[in-house]
Amino acid sequence: MNLKRYLSIAPDVDAALRNGKPVVALESAMLAHGIKYPDNLAFAQQLEESVRAEGAVPATIAVIDGILKIGMSRAELESLCRSHSIARVSRRDLPVMVAQKRTGAATASSAMILARLVGIPVFATASIGGVHRGAQVTMDISADLQELRQTSVIVVCSGGKMSLDIGLTLEYLETMGVPVLGLRTNDFPACLCSKSGFSVDHRVKDETEAAWIAKTKWDLGLAGGLLICNPVPEQDSMDHDQMTAIITRAIAQAEEAGIRGTALTPYLMDRICAMTDGRALDVSRKLACGNALAAARIAAAYARL
């Protein structure tokens, strides 16, 4: 299988992989949806600096003119952040985007696939998708969950999006055999809130222990990912009851407008940001940087193993 025709690995990422140095994969969908230029470019650089601060190399992932970019130059990042109405690229979209030489931002699922493809064991994002409310009727379940089941990558996040049915999301992950671990916490966070009312499967004391668990899982021949939940700090956490009411209202507005499928998450992000006067976006940026930093520490520990 010749992948060179499809891939472009940034020189610093390539060197780090060849020399066994820590690398952290980052998605680009967060940059293309919800944050306007030039704020999204500043945020992209902030995420990458959070990784570098812990001695790891950031690899922001996207599809540019049909090429799978594993790590992006400043010019490529700026071009992506300037783009309007850029496509969100999930697993199902990858072959189409590449074959048609299109440009798109990688979601969590496609970033996990491409990270695994080149040997990056750790991926950081803000939060994962999951089982949406009313999925018993709509069958709306994020591709993130299937990717966690089958793709052997450590995913560091602040839990699940609050628009999900978190209970069913955790049930799905249990059924798929995905370990849900709390980094210094017993609580499963709900992205903007440090607690969701649900618990993680196991608490881990630090990033080194998380790396050991991942290595042990894969040494035992157990394929698939691990979900490492890093809650937003209490001082930044938003009120759970208030956010529940806001999200319920945003979901109702989406239903009235006929918004569904891949358009739902960006729509909800915009509505939640507007209804919190921008605070939700500020908290999202803080927790994403915190996750990038934690992922870099896990990547460094894993590289030492």
Backbone as CSV, one residue per row, in Angstrom:
resi,resn,N_x,N_y,N_z,CA_x,CA_y,CA_z,C_x,C_y,C_z
1,MET,0.854,-1.201,0.000,0.000,0.000,0.000,0.887,1.246,0.000
2,ASN,0.782,2.051,-1.031,1.598,3.249,-1.158,0.808,4.468,-0.689
3,LEU,1.151,4.958,0.504,0.431,6.097,1.071,1.091,7.429,0.748
4,LYS,2.315,7.409,0.229,3.059,8.649,0.029,2.331,9.613,-0.896
5,ARG,1.602,9.066,-1.861,0.900,9.928,-2.814,-0.222,10.710,-2.152
6,TYR,-0.704,10.243,-0.985,-1.819,10.885,-0.298,-1.386,11.762,0.872
7,LEU,-0.205,11.496,1.424,0.205,12.107,2.695,1.255,13.200,2.531
8,SER,1.173,14.183,3.412,2.233,15.177,3.554,2.466,15.383,5.045
9,ILE,3.604,14.899,5.534,3.934,15.006,6.953,4.906,16.164,7.143
10,ALA,4.564,17.102,8.017,5.416,18.261,8.269,6.800,17.793,8.713
11,PRO,7.865,18.506,8.323,9.231,18.070,8.639,9.484,17.838,10.126
12,ASP,8.977,18.726,11.002,9.232,18.547,12.434,8.480,17.337,12.978
13,VAL,7.278,17.082,12.442,6.506,15.902,12.854,7.205,14.635,12.373
14,ASP,7.644,14.640,11.133,8.328,13.476,10.564,9.591,13.145,11.357
15,ALA,10.369,14.172,11.677,11.607,13.950,12.437,11.306,13.386,13.818
16,ALA,10.278,13.923,14.469,9.915,13.442,15.803,9.476,11.979,15.756
17,LEU,8.672,11.608,14.757,8.211,10.226,14.639,9.366,9.272,14.374
18,ARG,10.282,9.676,13.507,11.413,8.810,13.181,12.353,8.620,14.370
19,ASN,12.410,9.624,15.251,13.332,9.577,16.389,12.661,9.206,17.705
20,GLY,11.397,8.777,17.648,10.702,8.346,18.851,10.381,9.455,19.828
21,LYS,10.246,10.673,19.328,9.924,11.827,20.175,8.402,11.983,20.269
22,PRO,7.901,12.612,21.338,6.442,12.736,21.506,5.793,13.670,20.494
23,VAL,4.664,13.222,19.968,3.871,14.005,19.019,2.417,13.954,19.461
24,VAL,1.703,15.064,19.329,0.279,15.124,19.651,-0.495,15.561,18.411
25,ALA,-1.468,14.762,18.013,-2.338,15.119,16.904,-3.432,16.074,17.384
26,LEU,-3.780,17.031,16.532,-4.825,18.009,16.829,-5.777,18.064,15.640
27,GLU,-7.068,18.149,15.908,-8.040,18.294,14.820,-8.046,19.735,14.315
28,SER,-8.679,19.965,13.186,-8.791,21.323,12.651,-10.229,21.799,12.547
29,ALA,-11.205,20.905,12.817,-12.606,21.315,12.725,-12.934,22.425,13.714
30,MET,-12.277,22.412,14.874,-12.503,23.476,15.861,-12.135,24.835,15.299
31,LEU,-11.170,24.864,14.372,-10.691,26.132,13.824,-11.601,26.649,12.722
32,ALA,-12.253,25.725,12.028,-13.054,26.103,10.873,-14.497,26.424,11.217
33,HIS,-14.943,26.028,12.421,-16.340,26.231,12.800,-16.417,26.781,14.217
34,GLY,-17.094,27.898,14.374,-17.333,28.453,15.700,-16.449,29.626,16.076
35,ILE,-15.280,29.734,15.448,-14.365,30.833,15.747,-14.017,31.529,14.438
36,LYS,-14.121,32.842,14.405,-13.879,33.599,13.185,-12.398,33.981,13.069
37,TYR,-11.983,34.199,11.815,-10.638,34.698,11.555,-10.533,36.163,11.998
38,PRO,-9.435,36.602,12.630,-8.171,35.914,12.878,-8.101,35.204,14.240
39,ASP,-9.229,35.223,14.995,-9.195,34.587,16.315,-8.904,33.092,16.217
40,ASN,-9.422,32.447,15.152,-9.178,31.007,15.030,-7.704,30.703,14.753
41,LEU,-7.022,31.592,14.026,-5.591,31.397,13.779,-4.797,31.543,15.078
42,ALA,-5.150,32.554,15.869,-4.481,32.738,17.165,-4.726,31.537,18.067
43,PHE,-5.940,30.994,18.014,-6.284,29.819,18.811,-5.480,28.605,18.349
44,ALA,-5.343,28.423,17.031,-4.548,27.309,16.497,-3.113,27.384,16.995
45,GLN,-2.556,28.579,16.990,-1.175,28.743,17.452,-1.073,28.520,18.965
46,GLN,-2.110,28.917,19.685,-2.134,28.703,21.133,-2.177,27.213,21.462
47,LEU,-2.983,26.460,20.717,-3.048,25.009,20.908,-1.682,24.376,20.662
48,GLU,-1.052,24.759,19.572,0.244,24.173,19.237,1.305,24.548,20.269
49,GLU,1.253,25.781,20.761,2.216,26.192,21.789,2.002,25.437,23.095
50,SER,0.753,25.089,23.409,0.473,24.305,24.608,1.160,22.941,24.524
51,VAL,1.191,22.368,23.330,1.869,21.086,23.121,3.377,21.264,23.220
52,ARG,3.889,22.287,22.569,5.343,22.517,22.579,5.864,22.827,23.980
53,ALA,5.018,23.446,24.791,5.439,23.819,26.145,5.828,22.607,26.978
54,GLU,5.314,21.432,26.624,5.631,20.197,27.341,6.628,19.325,26.590
55,GLY,7.290,19.922,25.599,8.345,19.203,24.891,7.883,18.267,23.800
56,ALA,6.610,18.356,23.397,6.085,17.509,22.319,5.909,18.338,21.050
57,VAL,5.701,17.655,19.939,5.526,18.308,18.641,4.055,18.252,18.245
58,PRO,3.429,19.389,17.938,2.019,19.377,17.523,1.877,18.994,16.054
59,ALA,0.816,18.247,15.750,0.517,17.876,14.365,-0.952,18.172,14.098
60,THR,-1.240,19.397,13.670,-2.605,19.753,13.308,-2.937,19.085,11.976
61,ILE,-4.111,18.453,11.901,-4.454,17.591,10.767,-5.597,18.199,9.955
62,ALA,-5.437,18.172,8.635,-6.478,18.666,7.724,-6.266,18.035,6.361
63,VAL,-7.216,18.281,5.454,-7.069,17.883,4.055,-6.948,19.166,3.233
64,ILE,-5.833,19.309,2.517,-5.594,20.507,1.720,-5.416,20.095,0.260
65,ASP,-6.336,20.517,-0.589,-6.285,20.178,-2.022,-6.092,18.669,-2.232
66,GLY,-6.780,17.883,-1.416,-6.738,16.439,-1.554,-5.556,15.755,-0.898
67,ILE,-4.683,16.520,-0.264,-3.521,15.954,0.420,-3.797,15.896,1.917
68,LEU,-3.522,14.743,2.519,-3.711,14.570,3.954,-2.530,15.196,4.686
69,LYS,-2.790,16.312,5.334,-1.731,17.071,6.000,-1.606,16.632,7.458
70,ILE,-0.449,16.117,7.817,-0.155,15.735,9.194,0.845,16.751,9.723
71,GLY,0.324,17.810,10.304,1.149,18.960,10.669,1.076,19.980,9.551
72,MET,0.882,21.241,9.925,0.673,22.282,8.924,1.608,23.454,9.145
73,SER,2.022,24.072,8.047,2.845,25.279,8.130,1.990,26.458,8.556
74,ARG,2.634,27.549,8.914,1.893,28.764,9.293,1.011,29.230,8.130
75,ALA,1.534,29.170,6.915,0.765,29.625,5.753,-0.449,28.725,5.524
76,GLU,-0.284,27.410,5.693,-1.396,26.478,5.517,-2.460,26.679,6.584
77,LEU,-2.012,26.872,7.845,-2.961,27.130,8.925,-3.756,28.405,8.659
78,GLU,-3.055,29.446,8.214,-3.731,30.719,7.963,-4.735,30.585,6.826
79,SER,-4.355,29.862,5.775,-5.267,29.660,4.651,-6.518,28.913,5.097
80,LEU,-6.330,27.884,5.926,-7.477,27.119,6.424,-8.376,28.002,7.280
81,CYS,-7.773,28.797,8.155,-8.549,29.640,9.071,-9.273,30.766,8.351
82,ARG,-8.747,31.194,7.207,-9.389,32.251,6.426,-10.566,31.731,5.599
83,SER,-10.596,30.420,5.368,-11.599,29.842,4.461,-13.011,29.994,5.013
84,HIS,-13.961,30.182,4.114,-15.364,30.292,4.498,-16.100,29.009,4.098
85,SER,-17.011,28.572,4.947,-17.843,27.399,4.666,-17.014,26.174,4.304
86,ILE,-15.937,25.969,5.026,-15.073,24.825,4.753,-15.744,23.539,5.224
87,ALA,-15.536,22.464,4.488,-16.167,21.187,4.803,-15.592,20.583,6.073
88,ARG,-16.443,19.862,6.807,-15.997,19.059,7.943,-15.745,17.648,7.420
89,VAL,-14.565,17.125,7.693,-14.164,15.848,7.119,-14.168,14.771,8.192
90,SER,-15.109,13.835,8.075,-15.181,12.685,8.958,-14.681,11.453,8.192
91,ARG,-14.762,10.279,8.814,-14.291,9.044,8.172,-14.910,8.864,6.783
92,ARG,-16.226,9.051,6.677,-16.910,8.775,5.411,-16.461,9.712,4.299
93,ASP,-15.956,10.906,4.688,-15.620,11.929,3.705,-14.190,11.825,3.180
94,LEU,-13.304,11.134,3.902,-11.882,11.138,3.547,-11.609,10.717,2.098
95,PRO,-12.131,9.577,1.639,-11.798,9.190,0.266,-12.327,10.163,-0.787
96,VAL,-13.489,10.750,-0.519,-14.066,11.704,-1.468,-13.218,12.969,-1.530
97,MET,-12.845,13.494,-0.366,-12.062,14.737,-0.316,-10.708,14.557,-0.999
98,VAL,-10.102,13.396,-0.793,-8.791,13.145,-1.398,-8.925,12.955,-2.909
99,ALA,-9.853,12.117,-3.337,-10.014,11.821,-4.764,-10.405,13.054,-5.570
100,GLN,-11.238,13.922,-4.951,-11.683,15.126,-5.651,-10.782,16.333,-5.391
101,LYS,-9.684,16.096,-4.676,-8.680,17.132,-4.401,-9.302,18.375,-3.759
102,ARG,-10.119,18.116,-2.740,-10.791,19.204,-2.029,-10.089,19.526,-0.713
103,THR,-10.542,20.594,-0.074,-9.969,21.044,1.193,-11.024,20.955,2.286
104,GLY,-10.635,20.459,3.443,-11.573,20.348,4.550,-10.870,20.235,5.881
105,ALA,-11.627,20.477,6.944,-11.102,20.437,8.308,-11.411,19.079,8.926
106,ALA,-10.411,18.486,9.547,-10.561,17.149,10.128,-11.347,17.205,11.429
107,THR,-12.364,16.360,11.533,-13.086,16.183,12.793,-12.286,15.213,13.664
108,ALA,-12.808,14.944,14.858,-12.101,14.036,15.765,-11.908,12.665,15.131
109,SER,-12.942,12.130,14.482,-12.830,10.767,13.943,-11.782,10.668,12.852
110,SER,-11.773,11.614,11.911,-10.777,11.532,10.832,-9.381,11.857,11.340
111,ALA,-9.266,12.754,12.317,-7.950,13.052,12.898,-7.387,11.819,13.601
112,MET,-8.251,11.054,14.280,-7.806,9.813,14.921,-7.294,8.812,13.887
113,ILE,-8.019,8.663,12.793,-7.622,7.731,11.737,-6.241,8.088,11.198
114,LEU,-6.055,9.379,10.885,-4.801,9.801,10.270,-3.647,9.789,11.272
115,ALA,-3.952,10.071,12.537,-2.915,9.968,13.560,-2.408,8.535,13.644
116,ARG,-3.333,7.594,13.699,-2.960,6.179,13.769,-2.216,5.743,12.521
117,LEU,-2.612,6.262,11.373,-2.008,5.881,10.101,-0.509,6.162,10.069
118,VAL,-0.091,7.281,10.703,1.331,7.644,10.670,2.053,7.318,11.973
119,GLY,1.334,6.731,12.945,1.989,6.305,14.174,2.013,7.321,15.295
120,ILE,1.051,8.260,15.300,0.917,9.198,16.420,-0.063,8.581,17.421
121,PRO,0.379,8.299,18.663,-0.490,7.576,19.593,-1.429,8.439,20.423
122,VAL,-1.275,9.760,20.379,-2.056,10.633,21.263,-2.723,11.744,20.452
123,PHE,-3.996,11.969,20.740,-4.791,12.979,20.048,-5.534,13.814,21.084
124,ALA,-5.546,15.123,20.904,-6.240,16.024,21.836,-7.347,16.772,21.116
125,THR,-8.482,16.895,21.796,-9.605,17.654,21.268,-10.329,18.311,22.435
126,ALA,-11.347,19.105,22.140,-12.105,19.755,23.214,-13.045,18.756,23.873
127,SER,-13.876,18.102,23.056,-14.833,17.115,23.568,-15.180,16.148,22.455
128,ILE,-15.723,15.009,22.815,-16.092,14.034,21.789,-17.579,14.134,21.471
129,GLY,-17.936,13.621,20.304,-19.336,13.443,19.974,-19.821,12.147,20.584
130,GLY,-21.087,11.848,20.416,-21.616,10.629,21.014,-23.030,10.361,20.566
131,VAL,-23.816,9.771,21.449,-25.213,9.466,21.157,-26.047,10.725,21.404
132,HIS,-26.700,11.216,20.362,-27.493,12.434,20.509,-28.832,12.143,21.179
133,ARG,-29.380,13.158,21.799,-30.696,13.014,22.411,-31.713,12.615,21.345
134,GLY,-32.550,11.639,21.682,-33.549,11.165,20.723,-32.995,10.203,19.695
135,ALA,-31.782,9.684,19.930,-31.160,8.777,18.948,-31.939,7.490,18.762
136,GLN,-32.802,7.159,19.739,-33.641,5.964,19.583,-34.517,6.080,18.343
137,VAL,-34.810,7.343,17.942,-35.641,7.587,16.758,-34.782,7.983,15.565
138,THR,-33.838,8.901,15.787,-33.057,9.465,14.681,-31.841,8.636,14.294
139,MET,-31.348,7.771,15.209,-30.116,7.012,15.005,-28.913,7.932,14.817
140,ASP,-28.967,9.115,15.416,-27.883,10.087,15.289,-26.813,9.788,16.335
141,ILE,-25.784,9.089,15.900,-24.671,8.710,16.782,-23.376,9.127,16.102
142,SER,-22.550,9.855,16.813,-21.318,10.384,16.241,-20.363,9.275,15.821
143,ALA,-19.641,9.525,14.724,-18.608,8.597,14.257,-17.456,8.499,15.246
144,ASP,-17.341,9.471,16.152,-16.265,9.436,17.153,-16.294,8.128,17.950
145,LEU,-17.497,7.636,18.257,-17.606,6.456,19.104,-17.109,5.208,18.393
146,GLN,-17.466,5.053,17.125,-16.970,3.910,16.361,-15.454,3.982,16.210
147,GLU,-14.941,5.196,16.044,-13.485,5.342,15.878,-12.760,4.977,17.166
148,LEU,-13.329,5.346,18.303,-12.728,4.963,19.583,-12.718,3.440,19.741
149,ARG,-13.735,2.784,19.207,-13.802,1.328,19.305,-12.693,0.648,18.506
150,GLN,-12.355,1.200,17.333,-11.490,0.461,16.417,-10.127,1.082,16.160
151,THR,-9.909,2.321,16.555,-8.652,3.000,16.246,-7.831,3.172,17.518
152,SER,-6.626,2.615,17.516,-5.792,2.559,18.725,-5.046,3.872,18.956
153,VAL,-5.770,4.835,19.507,-5.227,6.156,19.818,-5.734,6.580,21.194
154,ILE,-4.883,7.253,21.958,-5.295,7.860,23.227,-5.980,9.188,22.894
155,VAL,-7.219,9.357,23.307,-7.955,10.591,23.036,-8.131,11.368,24.341
156,VAL,-7.573,12.571,24.383,-7.668,13.429,25.563,-8.713,14.505,25.289
157,CYS,-9.727,14.593,26.152,-10.815,15.537,25.931,-11.417,15.935,27.272
158,SER,-12.357,16.862,27.231,-13.098,17.255,28.436,-14.481,16.628,28.426
159,GLY,-14.513,15.323,28.160,-15.771,14.584,28.188,-16.586,14.757,26.927
160,GLY,-17.910,14.618,27.070,-18.808,14.690,25.925,-19.503,16.030,25.833
161,LYS,-19.947,16.346,24.627,-20.706,17.576,24.423,-22.006,17.511,25.224
162,MET,-22.429,18.650,25.776,-23.620,18.673,26.625,-24.905,18.431,25.844
163,SER,-24.836,18.542,24.526,-26.026,18.298,23.711,-26.320,16.810,23.559
164,LEU,-25.410,15.967,24.049,-25.563,14.521,23.909,-26.452,13.941,25.003
165,ASP,-26.857,12.704,24.782,-27.379,11.870,25.859,-26.151,11.195,26.454
166,ILE,-25.611,11.784,27.523,-24.330,11.320,28.052,-24.436,9.913,28.632
167,GLY,-25.550,9.608,29.254,-25.741,8.265,29.790,-25.644,7.206,28.707
168,LEU,-26.342,7.415,27.584,-26.294,6.458,26.484,-24.925,6.438,25.818
169,THR,-24.267,7.590,25.767,-22.915,7.643,25.203,-21.964,6.756,25.995
170,LEU,-22.045,6.831,27.320,-21.194,5.997,28.163,-21.567,4.526,28.048
171,GLU,-22.848,4.234,27.916,-23.276,2.851,27.715,-22.705,2.298,26.407
172,TYR,-22.728,3.120,25.368,-22.199,2.714,24.065,-20.708,2.417,24.170
173,LEU,-19.965,3.300,24.847,-18.525,3.099,25.005,-18.225,1.836,25.797
174,GLU,-19.050,1.569,26.814,-18.870,0.335,27.586,-19.084,-0.884,26.702
175,THR,-20.131,-0.859,25.900,-20.424,-1.975,25.004,-19.288,-2.205,24.014
176,MET,-18.673,-1.117,23.560,-17.590,-1.208,22.582,-16.236,-1.511,23.236
177,GLY,-16.202,-1.600,24.566,-14.957,-1.946,25.256,-13.945,-0.825,25.321
178,VAL,-14.414,0.418,25.284,-13.507,1.566,25.338,-13.339,2.019,26.784
179,PRO,-12.122,1.973,27.347,-11.916,2.463,28.713,-12.133,3.981,28.786
180,VAL,-12.942,4.423,29.735,-13.177,5.851,29.973,-12.501,6.195,31.301
181,LEU,-11.410,6.949,31.217,-10.567,7.219,32.373,-10.619,8.690,32.743
182,GLY,-10.679,8.978,34.037,-10.693,10.349,34.521,-9.311,10.763,34.987
183,LEU,-8.767,11.810,34.406,-7.452,12.313,34.801,-7.609,13.119,36.085
184,ARG,-7.222,12.501,37.184,-7.346,13.090,38.527,-8.799,13.416,38.884
185,THR,-9.740,12.633,38.358,-11.149,12.849,38.684,-11.917,11.534,38.581
186,ASN,-13.012,11.452,39.344,-13.941,10.329,39.240,-15.155,10.680,38.387
187,ASP,-15.291,11.972,38.046,-16.470,12.461,37.337,-16.241,12.493,35.830
188,PHE,-17.263,12.115,35.085,-17.226,12.280,33.635,-17.661,13.711,33.335
189,PRO,-16.777,14.523,32.762,-17.145,15.926,32.519,-18.051,16.086,31.308
190,ALA,-18.781,17.178,31.291,-19.660,17.497,30.169,-19.130,18.740,29.476
191,CYS,-17.958,18.616,28.907,-17.295,19.669,28.146,-17.163,20.964,28.943
192,LEU,-18.124,21.867,28.852,-18.038,23.159,29.521,-18.227,23.058,31.028
193,CYS,-18.713,21.930,31.490,-18.954,21.706,32.919,-18.049,20.581,33.410
194,SER,-17.474,20.764,34.586,-16.527,19.770,35.091,-17.201,18.475,35.509
195,LYS,-18.531,18.514,35.695,-19.269,17.320,36.092,-20.539,17.193,35.244
196,SER,-20.927,15.943,35.010,-22.142,15.689,34.229,-23.190,14.927,35.022
197,GLY,-22.810,14.459,36.224,-23.694,13.588,36.979,-23.394,12.122,36.740
198,PHE,-22.449,11.836,35.849,-22.026,10.470,35.565,-20.567,10.293,35.968
199,SER,-20.157,9.048,36.137,-18.788,8.747,36.560,-17.997,8.132,35.416
200,VAL,-16.662,8.248,35.515,-15.769,7.550,34.595,-15.634,6.098,35.042
201,ASP,-15.023,5.259,34.219,-14.809,3.864,34.594,-13.741,3.738,35.670
202,HIS,-12.655,4.501,35.499,-11.533,4.439,36.428,-10.863,5.804,36.514
203,ARG,-10.350,6.110,37.677,-9.583,7.334,37.891,-8.102,7.022,37.696
204,VAL,-7.358,7.924,37.036,-5.907,7.789,36.924,-5.262,8.979,37.623
205,LYS,-4.164,8.704,38.310,-3.575,9.730,39.168,-2.816,10.804,38.393
206,ASP,-2.266,10.440,37.222,-1.502,11.421,36.446,-1.346,10.937,35.009
207,GLU,-0.663,11.762,34.208,-0.497,11.465,32.788,0.376,10.229,32.552
208,THR,1.349,9.993,33.418,2.218,8.821,33.266,1.430,7.530,33.438
209,GLU,0.526,7.512,34.424,-0.300,6.325,34.616,-1.220,6.099,33.414
210,ALA,-1.730,7.170,32.837,-2.573,7.052,31.645,-1.783,6.420,30.496
211,ALA,-0.530,6.833,30.329,0.315,6.271,29.274,0.574,4.785,29.511
212,TRP,0.812,4.408,30.774,1.044,3.006,31.110,-0.177,2.140,30.789
213,ILE,-1.351,2.659,31.090,-2.579,1.899,30.821,-2.747,1.687,29.321
214,ALA,-2.465,2.726,28.530,-2.569,2.594,27.078,-1.581,1.553,26.560
215,LYS,-0.353,1.636,27.016,0.659,0.668,26.572,0.244,-0.755,26.950
216,THR,-0.256,-0.923,28.173,-0.684,-2.243,28.629,-1.832,-2.776,27.782
217,LYS,-2.799,-1.932,27.480,-3.946,-2.336,26.643,-3.466,-2.870,25.306
218,TRP,-2.586,-2.127,24.654,-2.138,-2.528,23.325,-1.154,-3.689,23.384
219,ASP,-0.348,-3.760,24.456,0.531,-4.923,24.630,-0.276,-6.212,24.756
220,LEU,-1.457,-6.111,25.332,-2.325,-7.274,25.502,-3.086,-7.636,24.230
221,GLY,-2.848,-6.855,23.173,-3.515,-7.135,21.912,-4.935,-6.638,21.842
222,LEU,-5.287,-5.709,22.739,-6.647,-5.159,22.763,-6.688,-3.903,21.901
223,ALA,-7.199,-4.035,20.704,-7.244,-2.907,19.778,-8.271,-1.878,20.226
224,GLY,-8.133,-0.675,19.703,-9.077,0.394,20.006,-8.467,1.463,20.885
225,GLY,-9.212,2.551,21.041,-8.702,3.702,21.755,-9.033,3.714,23.230
226,LEU,-8.502,4.745,23.883,-8.817,5.037,25.276,-9.276,6.484,25.340
227,LEU,-10.262,6.751,26.186,-10.757,8.105,26.372,-10.254,8.622,27.710
228,ILE,-9.417,9.645,27.656,-8.879,10.268,28.864,-9.622,11.574,29.093
229,CYS,-10.371,11.646,30.191,-11.208,12.819,30.468,-10.484,13.780,31.392
230,ASN,-10.250,14.982,30.878,-9.545,16.030,31.602,-10.533,17.180,31.824
231,PRO,-11.180,17.259,32.988,-12.248,18.256,33.171,-11.740,19.686,33.175
232,VAL,-12.596,20.571,32.707,-12.288,21.998,32.796,-12.117,22.355,34.272
233,PRO,-11.130,23.201,34.630,-10.945,23.575,36.036,-12.219,24.158,36.645
234,GLU,-12.416,23.891,37.926,-13.639,24.327,38.607,-13.897,25.824,38.448
235,GLN,-12.821,26.623,38.484,-13.014,28.078,38.405,-13.521,28.530,37.035
236,ASP,-13.330,27.681,36.018,-13.800,28.012,34.674,-15.083,27.273,34.305
237,SER,-15.451,26.272,35.096,-16.614,25.450,34.783,-17.897,26.277,34.786
238,MET,-18.746,26.040,33.803,-20.016,26.738,33.735,-21.064,25.985,34.553
239,ASP,-22.105,26.697,34.962,-23.144,26.108,35.793,-23.905,25.050,34.991
240,HIS,-23.978,23.845,35.551,-24.560,22.723,34.817,-26.049,22.928,34.526
241,ASP,-26.809,23.369,35.513,-28.253,23.566,35.318,-28.522,24.653,34.285
242,GLN,-27.771,25.745,34.376,-27.948,26.840,33.419,-27.625,26.372,31.997
243,MET,-26.519,25.632,31.852,-26.123,25.158,30.531,-27.113,24.128,29.976
244,THR,-27.662,23.304,30.847,-28.659,22.332,30.408,-29.870,23.041,29.802
245,ALA,-30.312,24.114,30.462,-31.461,24.881,29.950,-31.129,25.539,28.616
246,ILE,-29.929,26.096,28.510,-29.515,26.765,27.271,-29.438,25.763,26.124
247,ILE,-28.868,24.614,26.378,-28.695,23.618,25.326,-30.035,23.019,24.914
248,THR,-30.918,22.819,25.866,-32.260,22.328,25.536,-32.962,23.309,24.611
249,ARG,-32.796,24.598,24.887,-33.404,25.625,24.036,-32.761,25.630,22.642
250,ALA,-31.433,25.486,22.594,-30.733,25.476,21.311,-31.140,24.270,20.472
251,ILE,-31.314,23.117,21.106,-31.736,21.910,20.391,-33.145,22.098,19.831
252,ALA,-34.027,22.714,20.616,-35.390,22.972,20.150,-35.378,23.903,18.937
253,GLN,-34.504,24.912,18.966,-34.389,25.826,17.831,-33.882,25.107,16.583
254,ALA,-32.933,24.169,16.802,-32.406,23.392,15.677,-33.505,22.536,15.055
255,GLU,-34.335,21.934,15.892,-35.431,21.109,15.386,-36.415,21.942,14.587
256,GLU,-36.722,23.136,15.100,-37.649,24.025,14.393,-37.086,24.442,13.039
257,ALA,-35.766,24.617,12.984,-35.118,25.057,11.745,-34.779,23.894,10.826
258,GLY,-35.031,22.672,11.277,-34.735,21.507,10.446,-33.256,21.207,10.336
259,ILE,-32.483,21.622,11.330,-31.039,21.383,11.322,-30.771,19.996,11.892
260,ARG,-30.031,19.182,11.147,-29.718,17.831,11.634,-28.422,17.353,10.973
261,GLY,-27.990,16.153,11.361,-26.795,15.562,10.758,-25.540,16.355,11.074
262,THR,-24.656,16.450,10.091,-23.360,17.111,10.311,-23.501,18.611,10.566
263,ALA,-24.635,19.195,10.183,-24.830,20.629,10.400,-25.230,20.942,11.836
264,LEU,-25.619,19.924,12.612,-26.165,20.163,13.942,-25.126,20.715,14.910
265,THR,-23.965,20.088,14.988,-22.962,20.527,15.973,-22.523,21.972,15.748
266,PRO,-22.148,22.372,14.515,-21.797,23.785,14.318,-22.930,24.742,14.669
267,TYR,-24.162,24.347,14.339,-25.322,25.196,14.658,-25.453,25.367,16.166
268,LEU,-25.376,24.270,16.900,-25.504,24.337,18.356,-24.376,25.165,18.966
269,MET,-23.171,25.020,18.428,-22.041,25.815,18.932,-22.328,27.301,18.796
270,ASP,-22.830,27.700,17.633,-23.146,29.115,17.398,-24.236,29.608,18.345
271,ARG,-25.286,28.807,18.524,-26.395,29.221,19.374,-25.964,29.301,20.842
272,ILE,-25.209,28.312,21.298,-24.759,28.305,22.696,-23.825,29.479,22.961
273,CYS,-22.975,29.769,22.008,-22.074,30.922,22.148,-22.883,32.214,22.264
274,ALA,-23.889,32.351,21.413,-24.704,33.566,21.439,-25.479,33.684,22.747
275,MET,-26.023,32.578,23.244,-26.857,32.618,24.450,-26.035,32.747,25.740
276,THR,-24.720,32.574,25.644,-23.861,32.769,26.824,-22.991,34.019,26.666
277,ASP,-23.342,34.870,25.693,-22.580,36.096,25.422,-21.096,35.819,25.204
278,GLY,-20.808,34.698,24.557,-19.432,34.377,24.199,-18.644,33.629,25.253
279,ARG,-19.192,33.491,26.465,-18.420,32.833,27.517,-18.156,31.358,27.196
280,ALA,-19.134,30.699,26.584,-18.960,29.291,26.236,-17.764,29.101,25.320
281,LEU,-17.567,30.023,24.389,-16.435,29.935,23.478,-15.121,30.134,24.225
282,ASP,-15.099,31.094,25.143,-13.887,31.331,25.937,-13.511,30.096,26.750
283,VAL,-14.510,29.467,27.373,-14.247,28.268,28.175,-13.793,27.128,27.270
284,SER,-14.392,27.006,26.094,-13.995,25.960,25.145,-12.535,26.092,24.758
285,ARG,-12.104,27.317,24.543,-10.705,27.541,24.166,-9.770,27.191,25.314
286,LYS,-10.154,27.547,26.515,-9.310,27.235,27.674,-9.175,25.738,27.878
287,LEU,-10.305,25.030,27.800,-10.245,23.586,28.060,-9.510,22.860,26.933
288,ALA,-9.643,23.348,25.694,-8.936,22.716,24.580,-7.423,22.841,24.763
289,CYS,-6.978,24.002,25.221,-5.544,24.191,25.473,-5.084,23.325,26.640
290,GLY,-5.928,23.202,27.660,-5.601,22.331,28.782,-5.487,20.880,28.347
291,ASN,-6.347,20.468,27.422,-6.294,19.103,26.913,-5.044,18.876,26.065
292,ALA,-4.661,19.881,25.287,-3.446,19.771,24.477,-2.220,19.618,25.371
293,LEU,-2.199,20.368,26.457,-1.086,20.280,27.404,-1.033,18.912,28.067
294,ALA,-2.193,18.412,28.525,-2.245,17.085,29.144,-1.855,15.997,28.148
295,ALA,-2.298,16.145,26.897,-1.955,15.168,25.869,-0.451,15.148,25.615
296,ALA,0.177,16.321,25.640,1.633,16.387,25.447,2.365,15.659,26.565
297,ARG,1.873,15.791,27.790,2.495,15.086,28.908,2.317,13.571,28.768
298,ILE,1.140,13.157,28.320,0.910,11.726,28.106,1.803,11.212,26.978
299,ALA,1.913,12.001,25.901,2.753,11.603,24.775,4.214,11.472,25.202
300,ALA,4.675,12.402,26.046,6.061,12.337,26.531,6.281,11.090,27.382
301,ALA,5.307,10.790,28.237,5.413,9.598,29.080,5.371,8.338,28.223
302,TYR,4.502,8.319,27.219,4.400,7.145,26.348,5.681,6.938,25.562
303,ALA,6.287,8.031,25.096,7.540,7.926,24.356,8.658,7.334,25.225
304,ARG,8.649,7.664,26.505,9.662,7.120,27.431,9.476,5.617,27.641
305,LEU,8.242,5.131,27.487,7.971,3.713,27.679,8.471,2.882,26.499
